[in-house]
Amino acid sequence: MPKAAQASGAGGPEPLPFEEAVKKLESIVDAMESEELPLETLLKRFEEGTRLLRSCQERLAEAEVRVQRLEKDLAGDIVARPFDPGTADRDIETA
């Protein structure tokens, strides 16, 4: 069973897609920085932002693991190797 289905089956809300979570997190940060909000509202937004941030970090970590598992060597064989952002552009050019 997919994790999203497990989470919603456990009574939790369905997680937002990654891009929507990032946009919502950005809007929370903008509102907290630009608006004069009551302390209770700030705390609620901070808590929501913290949950969104944790969710986004988990999804990015999962994506990194998937990329590591799916990378191919020059012979076309799938090999697991750590993700190195410094070589990502070179890998795309040689593919």
VENNORMO-V279428 format. One record per backbone hydrogen bond with DSSP energy under -0.5 kcal/mol. CO is the residue of the C=O (numbers start at 0). NH is the residue of the N-H. E is the energy in kcal/mol with one decimal. If there is no record, write none. Layout:
# VENNORMO-V279428
co=CO nh=NH e=E
co=CO nh=NH e=E
This chain:
# VENNORMO-V279428
co=1 nh=5 e=-2.2
co=2 nh=6 e=-2.9
co=3 nh=7 e=-2.2
co=4 nh=8 e=-2.1
co=5 nh=9 e=-1.3
co=6 nh=11 e=-1.8
co=7 nh=10 e=-1.2
co=16 nh=20 e=-2.4
co=17 nh=21 e=-2.3
co=18 nh=22 e=-2.2
co=19 nh=23 e=-2.6
co=20 nh=24 e=-2.5
co=21 nh=25 e=-2.6
co=22 nh=26 e=-2.2
co=23 nh=27 e=-2.2
co=24 nh=28 e=-2.3
co=25 nh=29 e=-2.6
co=26 nh=30 e=-2.5
co=27 nh=31 e=-2.5
co=28 nh=32 e=-2.1
co=29 nh=33 e=-2.4
co=30 nh=34 e=-2.3
co=34 nh=36 e=-1.1
co=37 nh=41 e=-2.4
co=38 nh=42 e=-2.6
co=39 nh=43 e=-2.1
co=40 nh=44 e=-2.5
co=41 nh=45 e=-2.6
co=42 nh=46 e=-2.5
co=43 nh=47 e=-2.4
co=44 nh=48 e=-2.8
co=45 nh=49 e=-2.4
co=46 nh=50 e=-2.1
co=47 nh=51 e=-2.5
co=48 nh=52 e=-2.8
co=49 nh=53 e=-2.4
co=50 nh=54 e=-2.4
co=51 nh=55 e=-2.7
co=52 nh=56 e=-2.6
co=53 nh=57 e=-2.3
co=54 nh=58 e=-2.2
co=55 nh=59 e=-2.4
co=56 nh=60 e=-2.2
co=57 nh=61 e=-2.3
co=58 nh=62 e=-2.4
co=59 nh=63 e=-2.3
co=60 nh=64 e=-2.0
co=61 nh=65 e=-2.2
co=62 nh=66 e=-2.5
co=63 nh=67 e=-2.5
co=64 nh=68 e=-2.1
co=65 nh=69 e=-1.5
co=66 nh=70 e=-1.2
co=67 nh=80 e=-0.9
co=70 nh=78 e=-3.2
co=72 nh=75 e=-2.0
co=76 nh=72 e=-2.9
co=78 nh=80 e=-0.6
co=83 nh=86 e=-1.7
co=83 nh=87 e=-0.7
co=86 nh=90 e=-2.3
co=87 nh=91 e=-1.8
co=88 nh=92 e=-2.0
co=89 nh=93 e=-1.8
co=90 nh=94 e=-0.8
co=91 nh=94 e=-0.6
